[in-house]
Amino acid sequence: MFDILMYLFENYIHSESEIYVEQSELTDELLRAGFNRSEIYKALDWLEQLAELQHCDELPYLNNKPAQSVRVYTESECSKLDVTCRGFLLFLEQISVIDGETREMVIDRLLDLDKVFIGLDDLKWVVLMVLFNVPGKEQAYAQMEDLLFDEPSGLLH
């Protein structure tokens, strides 16, 4: 499923106009690209849930926007997100790439991936996808893009 998300992100991220593609056309394109139908449906559902997070009343933590917050991870979250990932999320908050709301969106989308373990590179791509889909986060998106593509020589956090 993650490969499909990456394929869509890489192929549609730099589109000049709004993307209005019928789901059936998109499914056909992904099938032609060699992806499995059930994985395609999972990926499209994942993207739909990402879009819905911006308008969700069911998740109260997305409606509270404290100036600063401390994130305590559950045991199941810790099993999927190792200390490196959790540390990187904190780092992104500290440099104002993400805030509490976008952090929770990222965690929600990460936990919904059908992966047993989420690596740091996966996390960075999901952060980029979330920032791309949240209006007003263009500068944060650009910062994250720099962090993703410009490999610094030292530790980031």
SVG drawing of the C-alpha trace seen along z (x, -y; Angstrom):
<svg xmlns="http://www.w3.org/2000/svg" viewBox="-18 -29 46 37">
<polyline fill="none" stroke="black" stroke-width="0.4" points="0.0,0.0 2.8,-2.4 4.3,-1.9 1.0,-3.0 0.9,-6.1 4.4,-7.0 3.6,-6.4 0.6,-8.7 2.5,-11.3 5.4,-11.4 3.2,-11.4 0.7,-14.0 2.6,-16.3 3.9,-18.7 0.7,-18.9 0.0,-22.5 -3.7,-22.3 -6.2,-20.8 -6.3,-17.1 -9.7,-15.7 -9.3,-12.1 -12.1,-9.6 -11.4,-6.8 -12.0,-4.3 -9.5,-6.0 -7.0,-6.1 -7.6,-2.5 -7.0,-1.5 -3.8,-3.5 -2.5,-1.8 -3.4,1.6 -1.5,0.8 1.4,-0.2 1.4,3.3 -0.3,2.7 -2.7,5.2 -6.4,4.2 -6.9,4.7 -3.8,2.7 -5.0,-0.1 -8.3,-0.2 -6.5,-0.4 -4.3,-3.2 -7.2,-5.2 -9.1,-4.7 -6.0,-5.9 -5.9,-9.1 -9.6,-9.6 -9.2,-9.4 -6.3,-11.8 -8.6,-14.4 -11.3,-13.7 -9.0,-14.4 -9.2,-18.1 -12.9,-18.2 -13.2,-15.6 -15.3,-16.2 -14.8,-12.6 -11.1,-13.1 -11.1,-15.7 -7.3,-16.0 -7.5,-17.5 -9.8,-20.3 -7.7,-21.3 -4.9,-23.5 -2.7,-24.1 0.3,-26.4 2.5,-23.6 1.6,-20.0 3.4,-16.9 2.6,-13.8 2.5,-10.5 2.5,-7.5 0.5,-4.3 2.2,-0.9 0.7,-0.1 2.0,-3.4 5.4,-2.7 5.5,0.7 5.0,-0.8 6.9,-4.0 10.4,-3.5 12.2,-6.1 13.9,-7.5 10.5,-8.2 9.0,-9.7 12.1,-11.8 11.9,-13.1 8.3,-14.1 9.3,-16.0 12.2,-17.6 9.7,-18.7 7.5,-20.3 10.4,-22.1 11.4,-23.6 7.7,-24.5 7.4,-22.2 4.4,-20.5 2.2,-21.6 0.1,-19.5 -2.7,-19.1 -0.5,-18.0 1.5,-15.8 -1.7,-13.9 -2.7,-13.7 0.7,-12.2 0.4,-9.7 -3.1,-8.7 -2.0,-8.1 1.2,-6.3 -0.8,-3.9 -3.2,-3.2 -0.4,-2.0 -0.4,1.8 3.2,2.1 4.4,3.8 7.3,1.3 7.5,-2.2 11.0,-3.5 12.2,-7.1 12.0,-7.4 8.4,-6.3 7.6,-8.8 9.2,-11.6 7.1,-10.8 3.9,-10.7 4.7,-14.0 5.2,-15.4 1.9,-14.0 0.0,-15.4 1.6,-18.8 0.8,-18.8 -2.9,-18.1 -3.3,-20.8 -4.1,-24.3 -1.8,-27.0 1.2,-24.7 3.1,-25.6 6.1,-26.9 6.2,-23.9 5.9,-21.6 8.9,-23.4 10.9,-23.0 10.0,-19.3 11.0,-18.9 14.4,-20.3 14.8,-17.9 13.8,-15.0 15.9,-15.7 18.9,-17.7 20.7,-15.1 22.6,-17.1 25.9,-15.7 25.2,-15.7 22.4,-14.6 19.2,-16.5 18.0,-15.9"/>
</svg>
